[in-house]
Protein backbone atom coordinates (compact mmCIF):
# COMPACT_ATOMS: atom_id res chain seq x y z
CA UNK A 1 0.00 0.00 0.00
CA UNK A 2 2.86 2.40 0.80
CA UNK A 3 4.39 1.65 -2.58
CA UNK A 4 1.11 2.48 -4.33
CA UNK A 5 0.86 5.82 -2.50
CA UNK A 6 4.50 6.58 -3.30
CA UNK A 7 3.96 5.74 -6.96
CA UNK A 8 0.84 7.94 -7.13
CA UNK A 9 2.55 10.88 -5.41
CA UNK A 10 5.62 10.56 -7.64
CA UNK A 11 3.45 10.49 -10.76
CA UNK A 12 1.47 13.57 -9.70
CA UNK A 13 4.53 15.55 -8.62
CA UNK A 14 6.33 14.69 -11.85
CA UNK A 15 3.54 16.32 -13.87
CA UNK A 16 3.89 19.67 -12.09
CA UNK A 17 5.98 21.96 -14.24
CA UNK A 18 8.65 24.38 -13.10
CA UNK A 19 7.00 27.82 -12.92
CA UNK A 20 8.71 30.68 -14.68
CA UNK A 21 9.37 33.69 -12.46
CA UNK A 22 7.64 36.91 -13.36
CA UNK A 23 7.53 40.31 -11.74
CA UNK A 24 4.55 41.28 -9.60
CA UNK A 25 2.00 43.65 -11.16
CA UNK A 26 3.06 46.77 -9.23
CA UNK A 27 6.78 46.03 -8.88
CA UNK A 28 7.86 49.06 -10.92
CA UNK A 29 5.82 51.45 -8.76
CA UNK A 30 7.07 49.80 -5.58
CA UNK A 31 10.69 50.10 -6.71
CA UNK A 32 10.10 53.78 -7.53
CA UNK A 33 8.71 54.29 -4.01
CA UNK A 34 11.73 52.52 -2.49
CA UNK A 35 14.07 54.74 -4.49
CA UNK A 36 12.26 57.87 -3.28
CA UNK A 37 12.49 56.58 0.27
CA UNK A 38 16.19 55.93 -0.25
CA UNK A 39 16.75 59.54 -1.34
CA UNK A 40 14.70 60.81 1.60
CA UNK A 41 16.76 58.77 4.07
CA UNK A 42 20.05 59.95 2.55
CA UNK A 43 18.89 63.57 2.58
CA UNK A 44 17.70 63.35 6.17
CA UNK A 45 21.02 61.80 7.21
CA UNK A 46 23.03 64.56 5.59
CA UNK A 47 20.72 67.18 7.11
CA UNK A 48 21.06 65.68 10.59
CA UNK A 49 24.86 65.58 10.36
CA UNK A 50 24.98 69.17 9.09
CA UNK A 51 22.60 70.38 11.81
CA UNK A 52 24.56 68.59 14.53
CA UNK A 53 27.84 70.09 13.39
CA UNK A 54 26.32 73.56 13.04
CA UNK A 55 24.74 73.43 16.46
CA UNK A 56 28.00 72.31 18.04
CA UNK A 57 29.94 75.07 16.25
CA UNK A 58 27.37 77.71 17.28
CA UNK A 59 27.63 76.76 20.93
CA UNK A 60 31.42 76.82 20.77
CA UNK A 61 31.45 80.19 18.99
CA UNK A 62 28.93 81.87 21.29
CA UNK A 63 31.09 80.95 24.27
CA UNK A 64 28.25 79.51 26.31
CA UNK A 65 28.28 76.20 28.03
CA UNK A 66 27.47 73.12 26.04
CA UNK A 67 23.80 72.89 26.90
CA UNK A 68 22.91 70.24 24.39
CA UNK A 69 25.76 67.76 23.94
CA UNK A 70 23.28 64.88 24.01
CA UNK A 71 21.23 66.46 21.24
CA UNK A 72 24.33 67.09 19.12
CA UNK A 73 25.57 63.53 19.66
CA UNK A 74 22.09 62.16 18.95
CA UNK A 75 21.88 64.15 15.72
CA UNK A 76 25.28 62.91 14.62
CA UNK A 77 24.53 59.27 15.49
CA UNK A 78 21.05 59.47 13.98
CA UNK A 79 22.42 61.05 10.81
CA UNK A 80 25.12 58.42 10.48
CA UNK A 81 22.56 55.67 11.04
CA UNK A 82 20.15 57.12 8.49
CA UNK A 83 22.91 57.54 5.91
CA UNK A 84 24.12 54.00 6.52
CA UNK A 85 20.57 52.66 6.18
CA UNK A 86 20.24 54.40 2.82
CA UNK A 87 23.51 52.92 1.62
CA UNK A 88 22.53 49.45 2.84
CA UNK A 89 19.16 49.72 1.08
CA UNK A 90 20.92 50.79 -2.09
CA UNK A 91 23.25 47.80 -1.98
CA UNK A 92 20.39 45.38 -1.22
CA UNK A 93 18.34 46.66 -4.15
CA UNK A 94 21.39 46.41 -6.37
CA UNK A 95 20.93 49.75 -8.07
DSSP file (Angstrom, degrees, kcal/mol; ACC not computed):
  #  RESIDUE AA STRUCTURE BP1 BP2  ACC     N-H-->O    O-->H-N    N-H-->O    O-->H-N    TCO  KAPPA ALPHA  PHI   PSI    X-CA   Y-CA   Z-CA
    1    1 A X     >        0   0    0      0, 0.0     4,-2.1     0, 0.0     5,-0.2   0.000 360.0 360.0 360.0 -41.2    0.0    0.0    0.0
    2    2 A X  H  >  +     0   0    0      1,-0.2     4,-2.5     2,-0.2     5,-0.2   0.877 360.0  52.8 -62.8 -36.6    2.9    2.4    0.8
    3    3 A X  H  > S+     0   0    0      2,-0.2     4,-2.4     1,-0.2    -1,-0.2   0.878 107.5  51.0 -67.1 -36.2    4.4    1.6   -2.6
    4    4 A X  H  > S+     0   0    0      2,-0.2     4,-2.2     1,-0.2    -2,-0.2   0.906 111.8  46.8 -66.9 -41.3    1.1    2.5   -4.3
    5    5 A X  H  X S+     0   0    0     -4,-2.1     4,-2.8     2,-0.2     5,-0.2   0.922 113.0  49.7 -65.3 -43.7    0.9    5.8   -2.5
    6    6 A X  H  X S+     0   0    0     -4,-2.5     4,-2.5     1,-0.2    -2,-0.2   0.909 111.2  48.9 -60.8 -42.9    4.5    6.6   -3.3
    7    7 A X  H  X S+     0   0    0     -4,-2.4     4,-2.0     2,-0.2    -1,-0.2   0.895 112.8  47.8 -64.8 -40.4    4.0    5.7   -7.0
    8    8 A X  H  X S+     0   0    0     -4,-2.2     4,-2.3     2,-0.2    -2,-0.2   0.928 113.5  46.8 -66.9 -45.2    0.8    7.9   -7.1
    9    9 A X  H  X S+     0   0    0     -4,-2.8     4,-2.8     1,-0.2     5,-0.3   0.917 112.5  50.1 -63.8 -43.3    2.5   10.9   -5.4
   10   10 A X  H  X S+     0   0    0     -4,-2.5     4,-1.9    -5,-0.2    -1,-0.2   0.890 111.2  49.4 -62.6 -40.2    5.6   10.6   -7.6
   11   11 A X  H  X S+     0   0    0     -4,-2.0     4,-0.8     2,-0.2    -1,-0.2   0.909 114.1  44.8 -66.0 -42.5    3.4   10.5  -10.8
   12   12 A X  H >X S+     0   0    0     -4,-2.3     3,-0.7     1,-0.2     4,-0.5   0.920 114.4  47.8 -69.0 -44.1    1.5   13.6   -9.7
   13   13 A X  H >< S+     0   0    0     -4,-2.8     3,-0.9     1,-0.2    -1,-0.2   0.842 106.1  59.0 -67.1 -32.7    4.5   15.6   -8.6
   14   14 A X  H 3< S+     0   0    0     -4,-1.9    -1,-0.2    -5,-0.3    -2,-0.2   0.766 101.0  56.2 -67.5 -24.4    6.3   14.7  -11.8
   15   15 A X  H << S+     0   0    0     -4,-0.8     2,-0.5    -3,-0.7    -1,-0.2   0.626  83.3  98.4 -83.7 -13.1    3.5   16.3  -13.9
   16   16 A X  S << S-     0   0    0     -3,-0.9     2,-0.1    -4,-0.5     3,-0.0  -0.641  71.2-139.8 -77.6 124.3    3.9   19.7  -12.1
   17   17 A X        -     0   0    0     -2,-0.5     2,-0.7     1,-0.1    -2,-0.1  -0.302  20.9 -98.0 -81.1 166.6    6.0   22.0  -14.2
   18   18 A X        -     0   0    0     -2,-0.1    -1,-0.1     1,-0.0     2,-0.1  -0.763  44.2-129.0 -83.8 115.9    8.7   24.4  -13.1
   19   19 A X        -     0   0    0     -2,-0.7     2,-0.4     1,-0.1    -1,-0.0  -0.372  14.7-126.0 -70.2 143.9    7.0   27.8  -12.9
   20   20 A X        -     0   0    0     -2,-0.1     2,-0.2     1,-0.0    -1,-0.1  -0.730  27.7-116.6 -87.2 135.3    8.7   30.7  -14.7
   21   21 A X        +     0   0    0     -2,-0.4     2,-0.3     0, 0.0    -1,-0.0  -0.462  37.5 176.7 -72.3 141.3    9.4   33.7  -12.5
   22   22 A X        -     0   0    0     -2,-0.2     2,-0.1     0, 0.0     0, 0.0  -0.983  32.9-100.0-141.4 153.6    7.6   36.9  -13.4
   23   23 A X        -     0   0    0     -2,-0.3     5,-0.0     1,-0.1     0, 0.0  -0.392  43.1-103.3 -73.4 148.3    7.5   40.3  -11.7
   24   24 A X    >   -     0   0    0      1,-0.1     3,-1.4    -2,-0.1     4,-0.3  -0.235  36.5-104.5 -64.2 161.4    4.5   41.3   -9.6
   25   25 A X  T 3  S+     0   0    0      1,-0.3     3,-0.3     2,-0.1    -1,-0.1   0.839 117.1  32.4 -60.8 -36.6    2.0   43.6  -11.2
   26   26 A X  T 3> S+     0   0    0      1,-0.2     4,-2.2     2,-0.1    -1,-0.3   0.027  81.4 116.9-110.6  27.4    3.1   46.8   -9.2
   27   27 A X  H <> S+     0   0    0     -3,-1.4     4,-2.5     1,-0.2     5,-0.2   0.874  74.3  53.2 -64.9 -37.8    6.8   46.0   -8.9
   28   28 A X  H  > S+     0   0    0     -4,-0.3     4,-1.7    -3,-0.3    -1,-0.2   0.897 111.5  45.3 -66.5 -39.1    7.9   49.1  -10.9
   29   29 A X  H  > S+     0   0    0      2,-0.2     4,-2.1     1,-0.2    -1,-0.2   0.878 113.0  51.1 -69.9 -37.4    5.8   51.5   -8.8
   30   30 A X  H  X S+     0   0    0     -4,-2.2     4,-2.3     2,-0.2    -2,-0.2   0.907 109.6  49.4 -66.2 -41.3    7.1   49.8   -5.6
   31   31 A X  H  X S+     0   0    0     -4,-2.5     4,-2.2     2,-0.2    -1,-0.2   0.876 109.5  52.4 -65.0 -36.7   10.7   50.1   -6.7
   32   32 A X  H  X S+     0   0    0     -4,-1.7     4,-2.2     2,-0.2    -1,-0.2   0.907 109.8  49.0 -64.1 -41.0   10.1   53.8   -7.5
   33   33 A X  H  X S+     0   0    0     -4,-2.1     4,-2.4     2,-0.2    -2,-0.2   0.894 110.3  50.8 -64.7 -40.2    8.7   54.3   -4.0
   34   34 A X  H  X S+     0   0    0     -4,-2.3     4,-2.3     2,-0.2    -2,-0.2   0.887 109.5  50.8 -64.8 -38.9   11.7   52.5   -2.5
   35   35 A X  H  X S+     0   0    0     -4,-2.2     4,-2.2     2,-0.2    -2,-0.2   0.902 110.2  49.0 -66.8 -39.6   14.1   54.7   -4.5
   36   36 A X  H  X S+     0   0    0     -4,-2.2     4,-2.4     2,-0.2    -2,-0.2   0.914 111.7  49.5 -62.6 -42.3   12.3   57.9   -3.3
   37   37 A X  H  X S+     0   0    0     -4,-2.4     4,-2.5     2,-0.2    -2,-0.2   0.883 108.0  54.5 -63.5 -38.1   12.5   56.6    0.3
   38   38 A X  H  X S+     0   0    0     -4,-2.3     4,-2.4     2,-0.2    -2,-0.2   0.930 109.7  46.2 -61.2 -46.3   16.2   55.9   -0.3
   39   39 A X  H  X S+     0   0    0     -4,-2.2     4,-2.7     1,-0.2    -2,-0.2   0.898 111.7  52.2 -63.5 -40.6   16.8   59.5   -1.3
   40   40 A X  H  X S+     0   0    0     -4,-2.4     4,-2.6     2,-0.2    -2,-0.2   0.917 110.4  47.6 -61.6 -43.6   14.7   60.8    1.6
   41   41 A X  H  X S+     0   0    0     -4,-2.5     4,-2.1     2,-0.2    -2,-0.2   0.917 113.2  47.7 -65.9 -43.1   16.8   58.8    4.1
   42   42 A X  H  X S+     0   0    0     -4,-2.4     4,-2.3     2,-0.2    -2,-0.2   0.918 113.5  48.0 -63.2 -42.7   20.0   59.9    2.6
   43   43 A X  H  X S+     0   0    0     -4,-2.7     4,-2.4     1,-0.2    -2,-0.2   0.899 111.7  49.3 -65.6 -40.7   18.9   63.6    2.6
   44   44 A X  H  X S+     0   0    0     -4,-2.6     4,-2.3    -5,-0.2    -1,-0.2   0.866 110.4  52.0 -67.6 -34.1   17.7   63.3    6.2
   45   45 A X  H  X S+     0   0    0     -4,-2.1     4,-2.1     2,-0.2    -2,-0.2   0.925 111.3  45.4 -65.8 -44.6   21.0   61.8    7.2
   46   46 A X  H  X S+     0   0    0     -4,-2.3     4,-2.4     1,-0.2    -2,-0.2   0.898 113.5  51.0 -65.4 -39.7   23.0   64.6    5.6
   47   47 A X  H  X S+     0   0    0     -4,-2.4     4,-2.7     2,-0.2    -2,-0.2   0.905 110.0  49.4 -64.1 -41.7   20.7   67.2    7.1
   48   48 A X  H  X S+     0   0    0     -4,-2.3     4,-2.5     2,-0.2    -2,-0.2   0.899 112.2  47.5 -65.7 -40.5   21.1   65.7   10.6
   49   49 A X  H  X S+     0   0    0     -4,-2.1     4,-2.2     2,-0.2    -2,-0.2   0.918 114.0  47.4 -66.6 -42.4   24.9   65.6   10.4
   50   50 A X  H  X S+     0   0    0     -4,-2.4     4,-2.5     2,-0.2    -2,-0.2   0.921 113.3  48.0 -64.5 -44.2   25.0   69.2    9.1
   51   51 A X  H  X S+     0   0    0     -4,-2.7     4,-2.8     2,-0.2     5,-0.2   0.919 111.3  50.7 -63.0 -43.9   22.6   70.4   11.8
   52   52 A X  H  X S+     0   0    0     -4,-2.5     4,-2.1     1,-0.2    -1,-0.2   0.916 113.0  45.3 -61.4 -43.9   24.6   68.6   14.5
   53   53 A X  H  X S+     0   0    0     -4,-2.2     4,-2.4     2,-0.2    -1,-0.2   0.898 114.2  49.1 -66.8 -40.2   27.8   70.1   13.4
   54   54 A X  H  X S+     0   0    0     -4,-2.5     4,-2.6     2,-0.2    -2,-0.2   0.902 111.1  49.2 -65.6 -41.4   26.3   73.6   13.0
   55   55 A X  H  X S+     0   0    0     -4,-2.8     4,-2.1     2,-0.2    -2,-0.2   0.911 112.1  48.4 -64.9 -41.6   24.7   73.4   16.5
   56   56 A X  H  X S+     0   0    0     -4,-2.1     4,-1.9    -5,-0.2    -2,-0.2   0.919 112.9  47.8 -64.1 -43.4   28.0   72.3   18.0
   57   57 A X  H  X S+     0   0    0     -4,-2.4     4,-2.6     1,-0.2    -2,-0.2   0.892 110.0  53.0 -64.9 -39.6   29.9   75.1   16.2
   58   58 A X  H  X S+     0   0    0     -4,-2.6     4,-2.4     1,-0.2    -1,-0.2   0.904 109.7  47.7 -63.5 -41.5   27.4   77.7   17.3
   59   59 A X  H  X S+     0   0    0     -4,-2.1     4,-0.6     1,-0.2     5,-0.5   0.869 113.7  47.6 -68.8 -35.3   27.6   76.8   20.9
   60   60 A X  H  < S+     0   0    0     -4,-1.9     3,-0.4    -5,-0.2    -2,-0.2   0.905 114.6  46.5 -68.8 -40.5   31.4   76.8   20.8
   61   61 A X  H  < S+     0   0    0     -4,-2.6    -2,-0.2     1,-0.2    -1,-0.2   0.864 107.9  54.6 -72.2 -37.0   31.5   80.2   19.0
   62   62 A X  H  < S-     0   0    0     -4,-2.4    -1,-0.2    -5,-0.2    -2,-0.2   0.650 104.0-131.1 -74.1 -13.4   28.9   81.9   21.3
   63   63 A X     <  +     0   0    0     -4,-0.6    -3,-0.1    -3,-0.4    -4,-0.1   0.450  61.2 131.1  82.1  -0.1   31.1   81.0   24.3
   64   64 A X        -     0   0    0     -5,-0.5    -1,-0.2     1,-0.2    -2,-0.1  -0.250  66.6 -82.8 -78.3 171.2   28.2   79.5   26.3
   65   65 A X        -     0   0    0      1,-0.1     2,-1.6    -3,-0.1     3,-0.2  -0.325  50.7 -95.6 -68.8 157.4   28.3   76.2   28.0
   66   66 A X    >   +     0   0    0      1,-0.2     3,-0.6    -3,-0.1    -1,-0.1  -0.599  51.9 169.7 -77.4  93.1   27.5   73.1   26.0
   67   67 A X  T 3  S+     0   0    0     -2,-1.6    -1,-0.2     1,-0.2     3,-0.2   0.749  71.0  34.8 -78.2 -24.1   23.8   72.9   26.9
   68   68 A X  T 3>  +     0   0    0     -3,-0.2     4,-2.2     1,-0.1    -1,-0.2  -0.290  61.7 136.4-130.2  52.6   22.9   70.2   24.4
   69   69 A X  H <> S+     0   0    0     -3,-0.6     4,-2.5     1,-0.2     5,-0.2   0.853  80.2  53.8 -66.8 -30.4   25.8   67.8   23.9
   70   70 A X  H  > S+     0   0    0      2,-0.2     4,-2.6     1,-0.2    -1,-0.2   0.899 109.1  48.1 -68.0 -38.9   23.3   64.9   24.0
   71   71 A X  H  > S+     0   0    0      2,-0.2     4,-2.5     1,-0.2    -2,-0.2   0.909 113.0  47.7 -67.7 -40.9   21.2   66.5   21.2
   72   72 A X  H  X S+     0   0    0     -4,-2.2     4,-2.3     2,-0.2    -2,-0.2   0.934 114.7  45.7 -64.7 -45.5   24.3   67.1   19.1
   73   73 A X  H  X S+     0   0    0     -4,-2.5     4,-2.8     1,-0.2     5,-0.2   0.901 113.0  50.9 -64.8 -39.6   25.6   63.5   19.7
   74   74 A X  H  X S+     0   0    0     -4,-2.6     4,-2.9     2,-0.2     5,-0.2   0.894 110.0  49.4 -64.1 -39.5   22.1   62.2   18.9
   75   75 A X  H  X S+     0   0    0     -4,-2.5     4,-2.4     2,-0.2    -2,-0.2   0.905 113.2  46.7 -65.8 -40.5   21.9   64.2   15.7
   76   76 A X  H  X S+     0   0    0     -4,-2.3     4,-2.3     2,-0.2    -2,-0.2   0.927 116.5  43.2 -67.4 -44.5   25.3   62.9   14.6
   77   77 A X  H  X S+     0   0    0     -4,-2.8     4,-2.4     2,-0.2    -2,-0.2   0.918 115.9  48.6 -68.0 -42.7   24.5   59.3   15.5
   78   78 A X  H  X S+     0   0    0     -4,-2.9     4,-2.6    -5,-0.2    -2,-0.2   0.900 112.2  49.1 -63.3 -40.5   21.0   59.5   14.0
   79   79 A X  H  X S+     0   0    0     -4,-2.4     4,-2.5    -5,-0.2     5,-0.2   0.912 111.9  48.0 -64.9 -42.7   22.4   61.0   10.8
   80   80 A X  H  X S+     0   0    0     -4,-2.3     4,-2.3     2,-0.2    -2,-0.2   0.895 113.3  48.7 -65.2 -38.7   25.1   58.4   10.5
   81   81 A X  H  X S+     0   0    0     -4,-2.4     4,-2.5     2,-0.2    -2,-0.2   0.921 112.4  47.5 -66.1 -43.8   22.6   55.7   11.0
   82   82 A X  H  X S+     0   0    0     -4,-2.6     4,-2.0     2,-0.2    -2,-0.2   0.903 113.2  48.2 -65.0 -40.8   20.1   57.1    8.5
   83   83 A X  H  X S+     0   0    0     -4,-2.5     4,-2.0     2,-0.2    -1,-0.2   0.901 112.6  48.9 -66.6 -39.8   22.9   57.5    5.9
   84   84 A X  H  X S+     0   0    0     -4,-2.3     4,-2.7    -5,-0.2    -2,-0.2   0.896 108.7  53.4 -65.3 -39.5   24.1   54.0    6.5
   85   85 A X  H  X S+     0   0    0     -4,-2.5     4,-2.6     1,-0.2    -2,-0.2   0.903 108.5  50.2 -63.2 -39.9   20.6   52.7    6.2
   86   86 A X  H  X S+     0   0    0     -4,-2.0     4,-2.1     2,-0.2    -1,-0.2   0.908 111.9  47.2 -63.1 -41.6   20.2   54.4    2.8
   87   87 A X  H  X S+     0   0    0     -4,-2.0     4,-2.1     2,-0.2    -2,-0.2   0.897 112.2  49.6 -66.9 -40.3   23.5   52.9    1.6
   88   88 A X  H  X S+     0   0    0     -4,-2.7     4,-2.3     2,-0.2    -2,-0.2   0.918 110.9  49.7 -64.8 -43.0   22.5   49.5    2.8
   89   89 A X  H  X S+     0   0    0     -4,-2.6     4,-2.5     1,-0.2     5,-0.2   0.905 109.7  52.3 -61.0 -40.4   19.2   49.7    1.1
   90   90 A X  H  X>S+     0   0    0     -4,-2.1     4,-1.6     1,-0.2     5,-1.1   0.893 111.3  45.8 -63.4 -40.1   20.9   50.8   -2.1
   91   91 A X  H  <5S+     0   0    0     -4,-2.1    -1,-0.2     2,-0.2    -2,-0.2   0.845 112.1  51.6 -73.2 -32.2   23.3   47.8   -2.0
   92   92 A X  H  <5S+     0   0    0     -4,-2.3    -2,-0.2     1,-0.2    -1,-0.2   0.916 111.0  47.2 -68.6 -42.4   20.4   45.4   -1.2
   93   93 A X  H  <5S-     0   0    0     -4,-2.5    -1,-0.2    -5,-0.2    -2,-0.2   0.854 104.4-135.8 -66.9 -33.8   18.3   46.7   -4.2
   94   94 A X  T  <5       0   0    0     -4,-1.6    -3,-0.2    -5,-0.2    -4,-0.1   0.689 360.0 360.0  87.2  19.5   21.4   46.4   -6.4
   95   95 A X      <       0   0    0     -5,-1.1    -4,-0.1     0, 0.0    -5,-0.1   0.451 360.0 360.0 -87.4 360.0   20.9   49.8   -8.1
